[in-house]
Amino acid sequence: MPKGKLLMVGAGLSGAVIGRELAEQGYEITIVDSRDHIGGNCHTERDAETGVMVHVYGPHIFHTDDEEVWTYVNRYTTFQPYKNRVKTTSRGQVFSLPVNLHTINQFFGKTMRPDEAHAFITEEQADTSIEDPQTFEEQAMRFVGRDLYEAFFKGYTMKQWGCHPSELPASILKRLPVRFNYDDNYFFHKFQGMPENGYTVMIEGILDHPSITVKLSTSFDRSMADGFDHVFYSGPLDGYFDYELGRLSYRTLDFERFTYEGDYQGCAVMNYGEESVPYTRITEHKHFSPWESHEGSVCYREFSRAAEPDDIPYYPIRQIEEKALLGEYVELAEQASGVTFVGRLGTYRYLDMDVTIREALDTARGFLDRSGRGEAIPAFFKSPL
């Protein structure tokens, strides 16, 4: 006999990992998802025309310093080495991102050594009068100075977030590196790679357990919780409560697909830093699988805008007014019973894939620990506030 029946809302990483962990401990798991596929926004599929593995909802690159998470995902698929090397077009030239020694020398027409470039940026470019940056713009000015900010950050940020960088918190920029060497690997993390056959195959492996049942094209409503001992909900937090306090705001993405015979841009990601170019970047998906060979190419122009009610939400907008509404929804959630909110949508936070998996593993273990001791299961194992 199963220990109990649990419902996972969402067949993305959160629902799949929590479901698998608890299925292995004797629970009967049902997973529902409103889409007709598993994987959430990580979903990948072969393009019928070219054979290219396409990241349907935009590229996802796996990177982490969490060895347990890296070991976990490698249980279910083979990861190929992959380094994210982003380029950006600005002012009629192509530069490397993140800003590194090559970017600095190319942009300013110099041949500086690392120590010279560091002195040049910190003493001649950075606005040292800004002692405690509060906004994205102040952080950029303090970080790299006006010239690099306007070339690489200002226009891109306005397109991505739909507002001026002076209206965004400094924390958004703090995770973007500046390097005084020629390292153009976008991430610092020890473990980096791409699943050989795409993320959907990986998640299929996680879901492959006799105690897991997946129901696609199935929208959740709270009456579905009847008959289950607990619900793990990875849908929009405000959606669980039928938006009764109003809607939390998100950015969404529109994709303009086009194909090309040959190699369109020579790299996986080309940003466009100028506000006059309406899209934020072009992604060329065969470069996300460099171990494969394809004559044809599939590319997507990405356009960012405010999400409407029927759009797929991508990035939570955590500005002051949103945090106030979020606090009210958190209060509602903590008063609810029999449900735990998980994942990017359920906790209204931007989460990388490795953090999503880490929190899913911790949530499953926390559930087992508390239920084993007969304690109440909290609405959040990781607070959104």
N, C-alpha and C positions, 0 to 999 in steps of 0.2 A: 504494500500500500504506500502511495506517495505521502510525504510529510504534510503536504498541503498543495493548494492550487494557487498559482500566482499569475497575474496578468501584466505583461509588458506592453506599454503603448509606445510604438515606434520600433522599427526593425533596423535602426542604425546601430552605431557602435555601442551606445549605452544599453539599449535593450538587448542586443545580442550578447554582450559580455556578461551583464548581470544574469540574463536568462541561462547562459551556459554554466556559469559558476553555481547557480542554485539548482539547476537540473542535475549537475554532478553530485549534489548533496541530497538528492532524493525528492526534490519538488517537481510537480507537474507544471510545465510552463506553457502558456499561450501568449503569442506575440501577434499584435494587430498593427497594421500600417495602412494609412489611407492611400498610399501610392501603390502602383502595380509592380513594384520591385523592392528588394531589400537594399540596405546600405545607406539610406538617407541621402544626404548631400555628398557622400563619398562614392556614390554609385558609379561604376565604370562599365563600359560595354564596347564591343568591337563595332567599328563603323562598317556598315554593310558595303559601302562603295570602295573603301580603300584598305580595309583590314586593320586600320590603326586603332589602338586601344584609346578610347576617349573618356576623359573625366567629364561626365555629363553636366555636372553642376559647378564646373570650374576645377582647376588643378588642386590636388592635395599631395603634398610631399611629406613623407613620414620622417620625423627627426626627433630625437629624444636623448636625454642623458639617463633615463630611467631604465636600468638594465633588466629589471623584472618585466617591464612592459615590452621591451625589445624581444626578450625571450618568449613572451606570451604570443606576440603576433607571428613570430617565426615558427610557432607550433602549427600554424594553420596555413601557411603558404611559404614559398621561397621568396626572399627579398633580394633584389639585385642592387648593387651599389648605385647610388644616384646622388649627385651634388647639384643643388639649385644655384645656378649662375644666371642672375637676372641682368638684362641690359635695359637701358632707357634711352629714348630719343628725345633730345632737347636742343633747341637753338641750332638745328641743322647738323648735329653730330650724334653719334652713338657712344654712350658711356657705360661703364660697368657699375653695377650696384651690388652690395651696399657701397657707399662712398669709401674708396680706398686710395692708396697712394697713386695708382694709375689714374683714377678719376680726377684726383686733385691736380696732378701734373698736367694731364690733358686739358682740363678745364681752364687752368690758369696759364698754360703755355710754358711750363717750367720743367726742370729736371731735378727736383728736390730729393734728397735722401730722407729717410724716415724722421730723423730728429729735426731736420730743416722744415719738413712739412708740418710737423707737430707744432713747432714754434710759429710758423706762418699762420696756421689756422687759429691757434689759441691767442696769439698776440696781435695779429693784424686783421683777422676776419671775425672772430667771435665777439659778440657784444658783452663784454665783461661787466657792464653796468647793470645787467639783469642778474641779480644775485639769487633770487628764488623764483625760477620760472613757474608760472601757473597755467599758461596756455600752451598749446602746440606751437604757436608762432614764437612765443618767448623762448621756449625750449630750443627750437631750431636756431633762432638768432644767437642764443647763448652757446649752442653746440657747434655750429659750423659757420655762422655769419649770414648776412643777407644774400650774397651772390649765390652760394650753393643752395640756400633755402629756396630762393625764387626759381632756380633752374630745375631742381629735382623734387621739391617737397610741396611747394605752395599750390600749384595748379593741380597736381595729382590728388592732393588731399581735398581740395575743394570739389573735385569731381567725385571722389570716393565717398565723401561724407555729406555733400550737399550743403556745406556751410563754410564760412571763412575759418581758417586755422586759429584765429583769435577766439573762436567760440568753442574750441575743443580743448580737453584737458591735456596737460603736458605729458601725462602717462602714456598716451598713444605713441609718442615719438621716442620715449625713453628706451624702448626695446629694439630700436633700429641702430645698428652699430656704425661707427666710423673707424676705419682701420688705417694705420700708417705703415702698411706693407702692401704687397700685391695680392693678398688673399681675397679672391672674389667669390668664395663660398658663402652663400647668403646666411647660412646657419652656423652656429658654434658647436652644435651638439655632437657628442661622441658617436652616436648611432644614427645613420642616415641611409635611406634607401627607398625603393619603390617595389611593391609586390609584383612579381613576375607576370602574373596573369590578371592583375587589377584587384581593386579593393573588394569588389562584389564577390569574387571567388574566395577571397580570404574570409569574408563574413559568412558566406555559405558554409565554409568549414567550421566556423564557430557555432553555427546553428544546427550542425549535423549531429543531433543527439536524439535518441528515441523518446525522450521525455519533453521535447520541444515541438510545439505545433505553431506554424506560421500562417496567418490569415492576411492576405494582401487585399488591396482595394476595399478595405474595411475601416470606416471612420469610427472613432471612439466617441461614445457619450457615457456619462457617468452611470447610467443604468446598467452598463455592461459590467460594472464592478461586482454586481450581485453574483454570488456563487464563488467568488474568489476570496482568498484569505488576505491578499494585499495586492496593491497596484503600484507598479513603478512607471511613472508617467514622464516621457521625454518630449511631449508636445509643448506648444507655447503655454507658459504659466498662466497668462491672462485668458487663454482659450479654455483652460480647464474650468474656469468660473464663468464661461460664456460672456466674457468681456464686460461684466457687470459694473466694474469701476472705470471703464474706458480701456482703450487699446495702448499697450506698450509699443513704442516705435522701433522699427527696423529699417535697415537698408536692404534692398534686393538688387539682383543683377539681371540684366537682359543680355542675351548672347546672340550675336550675328554670325552665323556659320558660313564659311566659304571653304572651297577646296582649291588645291593648287597642284600642278604636276611638277614634282621636284621638291626643292627645299625653298620655302617662302621667305623665312627670315634668319635661318641659321642658328636659332636658339629656341628654347622652350617658351620663354617669357620676354616680351619686349614692352616695357612701360612707355607711356607717353606723358611726359611731365608738364606739358604746356596746356593751359586751360582752353586754348583755342581748338585743340583736338578733342572731339566730344567723348571718345572712349578712353578708358583708363589704360588699357593694355591689349595686346594681341597675344594669344597663346597658341602655340603650334604643337599639337599633342603627340606627334610621333617622336619628338625630342624628349618626352617623358619616359620613353622606352628605348633608350639608345642601343640596347642589345638586339633590337629588332631592325629589320630593313624593309622600307616601304617606298615605292616609287611615288605614289600619290601622298598628299598631305591634307590634314584637316585642321583648320584654324578657326578661332573664335575671337571676334572683337567683343570686349566687355564694356557694358554701360551700367553705371551705378545710379540708382534713384531711390526715393522713399518708397517703402513697401506699402501697397494697398491691401485691403482685406483678403483678396483672393491670390495674392502673390506668395511665393516661397520666401520666407524670411531668411536672411543670411547673417547680417551683423546687427547686434543690439546697439541702440543708441543710448548710452548711459550718461546723458547730461543731467543737470540738476533736477529739471522738472520730471524726467523719467525716473530718477532715483526715488523721488517722493512717491510716485505712483507705484513703483516696484515695492517700496516699503509697505504700502497698503495691501498689495497682493500677497506679500510674504506673511503678513498678519492673518489674512484669510487662509492661506495654505497651512499655517501652523495650528489653526483651529479645526482643519479638516481631519478626518480619521481614515485610516486604511489606505493611505496613499503617500508615496515618496516621490518628490520631484527631482529629476536627474537630467544631466546633459545640458547642452548649450541653450536650448529653448526652455527647458523646464526650470533652469536657474538663471535665465536671462544674462548669460555671460558669454564672451567670446572665448572658446576653448580650442586649443590645438588637439589633434587626434590623440597624441600620447597622454595628454592631461585627461581627456575624456575617458580613455581606457583606465588610467590610474584611478580616477574617481569611481568608475564603475566597479572595479575590483574592490576598492575600499568600501563601497556601498554594499556590495554583496556580503563581504566579510562582516560588516557592521550589522547587517540584517541577521545573519546567522548567529552572531554573538548575542544580540539583544533578544531574539526570539528564543534562543536556547536558554536564556535566563528568565524568560517570561516577561520581558520589559516591553514598553511601548516602542513602536518604530517611529522615528521622527520624520517630519515632512521633508527635511533637508539634512543630508549628511555633510553637505558643504554649503554654507550660507551664501546666498546671492548678494548680501549687503556688505 
